[in-house]
């Protein structure tokens, strides 16, 4: 029992607040009655009797026990779930580096779940006087609230206890078959059932409502509208314009969002979901290889090249069998690498000629001539320079050294013999091109 005597002025203000709320509820119901209905007078009299402050408050205190204040709701996960919801003030939660309910601090909207027919009681208890809600006054057993409720001390205390029960923690914690459940490992042995905690994620209804109000203000608030008008007119405005692209909307409760919770009802059942999408990559097309190792690096990054390398390493690491089938398998895998090399070469040759003459291109001279022969011819003619010698051999050597290096990294014993084999495999595929280059080389060298 609170030892402080009630403040008559504050009690009168609380009483006016309560009676005004009851009168507003009565007016809404009276407006729905049809005056030409034969039962109009009877129904009107019944409503007036039910909305006399003592009668309405007594009924409201009884119905308040059917509600629970929450910050995390289970019905937000599934409207038909019957488990436990939690009231956990944001300021009591651990501080973290990510956005969560803890970010709300002291200023937050608590939600209420339970019998939807009793939600009008919660609306009353949310009414505030001097910054304090009637619910907080009931929890604190305020003598001002008690004096405003009834002249009978016992009756006032009983009603306050009923209202305060709305904020009491649940007697136990229970999940439900329709609730989400996550098995979280807390031990090293994944085969041990005791090495897991069973988690039941709840819907952060207070955080969701805060975000909803923030987005509504940013999109439809008066200041936000003025800022958007200024931006459209290319004028300065002190308030920044904030956009939320690709929002999704999730609806809870169907045509009866009040069956999920009070805040869900205030939002019309709508909850926004921020876009959580992978980057929208836009292919810029093939770019000229400018770095010193860019050509062979881009070749190595090709998916089919990586897969073929894996298969070739596995084949060479297996038991060496001196039979035709095994040799043909190795040659076939090398031929696939050669095909990819030739394909990439053709792609670079399709680029506009002259790209290799850029000052930023650091490719070896032989690779410039191999990939951009027309551009290099024009540059050589403008400078009265001769064709560099050994282009064909340097291309073959670059491929063979690259392949040897890829195999040596996995402990495979390769050397000069294998290098010559790789060069022969590549030469057999590009024999005509190599001959043309070698003849041109011989003429101008």
N, C-alpha and C positions, 0 to 999 in steps of 0.2 A: 504494500500500500504506500502510495506517495505521500510523505508527510507535509509537503507544501500545500498551503491553501489555494483554492482556485482564484484566478484573476477574473473578476466579474466582467470586465470589458472584453477580455480575450474570450471568455466563455460565451458571451453574447455574439461575438463575431463568428465563433465556430458554429453556434446554434443557427445563425442566419445562413451560413454556408450550407449546412445540412438541410434546413427547411427549403432553401431555394432549389437545391438539387431535387428533393422529393417533389416539389411543385412542378418542376420542369418535366419530370417523369410522368406526373399525372396529366399535365397538359397534352403531352404526346399521345397518351392513351385515349384521352377524351376526344381529341381531334379525329381519331379513327372510328369513333362511334357514329352510327347513322341515325339522325334524329327522327326519321320516318319508320324506324324499326319499332315494332310493338314492345320489345324488351329494352328500349332505350333507357327509360327512367330507372328500371331495375338495375341494369348494367352500370349506369352512371352512379347510382347510389352505392353499389358494391365497390366501384373504383374509389370513390371518395372515402369510404370507410377503410379500405386497404391502405390508402395513402395518408391517413392521419399519422403524424410523425411517430407516436408511440407504437402503433400497429406496424408501420412499415419498418421501423428500426428493429423491432423484435423479430420480425420475419427475416430481415437482412442479416442480423447476427446469427440466426440459425443457418441460413444459406451460405454464409461466409465460410463455414467449416467444409463446404464442398469445393472450395477453391484453394489453390496453392500458388504463392508468388514464386517465380522461377527466373533464372537467367539463362538456363540451359534446359531445353525442352526435348522430351522423347518423342512427342507427337509430331515434331518437325521432321523427324526421321521417317516416321510412318504414322499417318493419322489414326490408324486402328491399334497402334501399340499401347499396351496397358502397364508399362513399367514405371519406374521412378524418374521424375524430373528433379533438377537441382537448383537451389538458389545459392549462388556463390558470388558475393559482391566483387566487382572487378578489382577494387583496391586491396582485397585480401589475397589475390592471386600472385604468384611469382612474376617478377618482371622479366621479360624476354626481349630478344632483338627482333622478333617478328610481330606482325599485327595480330592481335587476338583480343579476347574479352578484357584482359588485363589492361589494354590500352585505353579503356574508357575512363578509368579513374573513378572519381566520386560522382561524376555527372553521367548517369545512365538511366534508361527506362527499364524497369523490371517488368516482366511479363506475368501472366497468370493463366493457369490451366485448371481444368476441372469442368464442372457442370456449366455449360454455356448459358443456361437459364439464370445463373447467379452472377453473370458478368457485370450487371448493373451495380452490384455491391462494390465490386472492385473499382468501378468508375467513380463511385462516391469516395472511396478511401484514397483515391489518387488526387482528389481535390486538395489544394494546399492553402495554408494561411501562414503568412510571414515566412515563407520558404520551407515550411514543414508540412508534409502530407498528413492526412488524417490517419493513415495506416501507421506512420511513424509515431504519432501521438498515442495510438492504441497500444502499440508495442511498449512504449515508455510508460503506459498507465497514467497518462496525463490527467491531473485533476481538472484542468480546464475542459478537456473533452468529456470527462465523466459528468461534470456539472452541466454541460450543454446537452448531453444525451437524455438525462432523466433527473427528476428531483429525488428519486429513490436511489440511495447509494448502492444497495445490493443489485438493483436492476441495471444501473449504469455499469457496475463492475462486470456483471454477467455479459452485457452486450459488448463491452470493450474486450473481454476475453475471447468472445466469438470472433470479433474482427481481427484481433491479434493472432489468432490461430492460423490465419492466412499466411503469415510469415514464418511459422514454426517449421523446423526441418522435418522431413518425413520420418516415421518411426523405424523404417528399414529401407534397404535398397534392393530393388528387384529389376531384372531385365525381362525381356519378352521375346517370344518366337519371331515377332516381326521387327525387332530391333536389330541394328547392325552390330556385329561382333567381330573383334579382331584379336587374334592370338599373338601376343607380343612376347618375343623371346627374352628371357631374363637369365638363362643359364646356357652352358656350353653344349649340353647334350640335347640335340633336337629330337631325339627319340624318347626323351623323358617328358611325360605329360606335365610334371611339376615344374618344368623349366620354362613355363609360359605363364604370363598373366593374361586373363581374359578381359579385354577392354570393350566397353560399350560406348562408342562416340555419341554425344548428344548434340542437338541443334543449338548453336549459340544465338538464341533468339534476341537477346539484348544487343549484341554486336550487329546482327543482321538488320535490326530496326534502326540502329544508329547510322549504318551505311546507307540504308534506304532514305532516311531523312536528309542525309548529306547530299546524295545524288539528286533528290528532288529539289533541294535548294539550289544546287549548281545548275540544274537544267531549267527550273521554272521560277526561281526566286526573282524578286523585283530587281535587285542589284545585278544578278546574273543576266537578266534580260537587257538591262542598260549596257552592260559590258559587251554583249553580243551585237547590239545595235551599233555601238561605237566601232567594234572590229569590222563590221560589214561596211561602215562608212569610212574605214581607214582612219579613225580618230583615236586619240589617246583616252584611256580610261584607267583609273587607279586600281580597279579590281581585275585580276586575271580571269581569263576564260578557261574553264576546265572542261574537257570532253572525256567521255568514257566510251570508246569505240567497241563495237561488237558485243554489247551486253546481251546476255540471255536472261529470260524471265522464267522462273519456276513457280508454279501455282500449287498451293497446299490447301486442302480442305474442299476443293470443288466449289459447289454453290453455297456451302456452309463453312466459310473459313473460321467462324467463331468457334467451331468445334475443335479446332487445333489450339488456338490461344487468342487472347485479347489483342495483342500486338499484330498477330497474323490477320485478325479481322480488320484492324485499322488500315492495314496495307491492302485489303481486298484479297488476301491470300497470296500476294505477289512477293517474291524474293528475287533479287537480282544476282546474277552470276557473272563475275568478270571473265573476260576472255582468257582462256588458258590454252593457247594454241602454239604449235611449233612455228618457228620463223617461216615466213612466206618467202622462200628463196626464189630469186629470179635469175634464170640462167643468162649470164652475160655473153654466152658464146665462147668459142675458143679464143684465148688471148695469146699473143706472141710470147714465146719463151725468152725472157730477157736475161735471167741469171746465168752464171757460168755453167751450172749443172741443171738448168731448168728443163731441158729436153728430156734427159734420162729420168729426172725426178717425176715429170708429168707422165712419162711412160710407166714408171713403177706404181704410180697412184691409181692407174686404171684397174677397175675391179677384176676384170677377167685376167689381167696379168698377175694380180695377187693370188687369185685362186689357182691359176696354173702353176705358179711357183710353189704353192703348198703341196700340190699333187706331185710335182717333180721332186721336191725334197723328200717326200714320203717314199717315192719309188726308189730313189738313190740310197735312202737310209735302210731300206729293207734288204733282205738277203740278196746278194749279188748272184744272179743266175746267168751263166754264159749260154743263153739260148736265144733263139730268134725272137720269140714272143716278148721277152723282157727288153731286148734292144729296140724292138719296134715301138714298145710303149714309151721308152725314153725319147726316141726320135720324134714320136708323135707329140709329146709334151713340148719339146723344144720347137717343133714346127708351129705349135699354137702361139708361143712367145714371138716367133718370127712374124707370124701373121699380124699380131697386135702391133708389132713394131712398124710394119709396112703400113698398116691402117693409120696409125698416128702420123707417120710421115706424110701420107697423102692429105690428111686433114690440115697439117701446117702448110703444105704447098698450096692449098686452096685459099689461104689468106692473101690479101692484096700484096703484090710483089713490092719489095723495098722495105718491108718491116725490119729486116735484119740490119739495115743500114743506120738505124736509129742509134744515137750515142748511148742510150740506156741498155742496148743489147750487148751482153757480155759473153754470148756463146762462143765457143772455139771457132776459129775460122772455117775449119772443115765442116762443122755442123751448119754454119751459116750458108755455105755453098750447097750443102746437101738439101736443106729445107727451103732455101730462097734463092735458087740459082739465077733467076732472071734479075732480081734485085741486086745480087752481087755482081752479075755481069755488067749491069749499068754503072754500078759504082766503080768497078775496075776500069771500064772504058773512059769514064770521066776523069780518072786519075792516071790513065795510061799505065795501068798495072797489069801484071801477068797473072794467069790463073795459078793459084797455089798448088803445089804438088802434093800427091799422096792423099787426096780427099777420100777416095774409095777405101783405101786401107785403114785410114783413121776411123771411118764410120764402122767398119767391121770390127776393128780393135775395141772401140768404145762399147759396142754391144757385148763382145765376148768378155771383156774385163768386168762389165757390170754384172753379167750372169755369174761369172766365177765368184765375184764378191758376195752376191746373194746366197750362194751355196756355201761358201766358206764360213759365213756367219753362223751356220748351223752345224759346223764341225765336219762338213763333207770334204774329203780329200780331193780337191781339184787343182789342176795346174796347167802347164803349157799344152799338154795333149788335149785336154778338154777345151781349152781356149781355141785351139785350131779347129776342133769339131764344131764349136758354136759359129765360128767364122764361115766354115764351109756351108753350114745350114742356112745362114743368112744370105751368103753369096748366091746360093742356088735359087733363092726366091727373087733376088733383085739383080740377077746377072746382066740383063739388058741395060738397066740404068747404070750399073757400075761400069760396064764396058764403054758406054757413051761418055761417062765422066773421065774414065782413064784415057780414052782416045783424045778427048778435049784437053786433058791435062798434058798428054804427051806432045800435042801440037803446040801448046802455048808455053810450056815450061822452059 
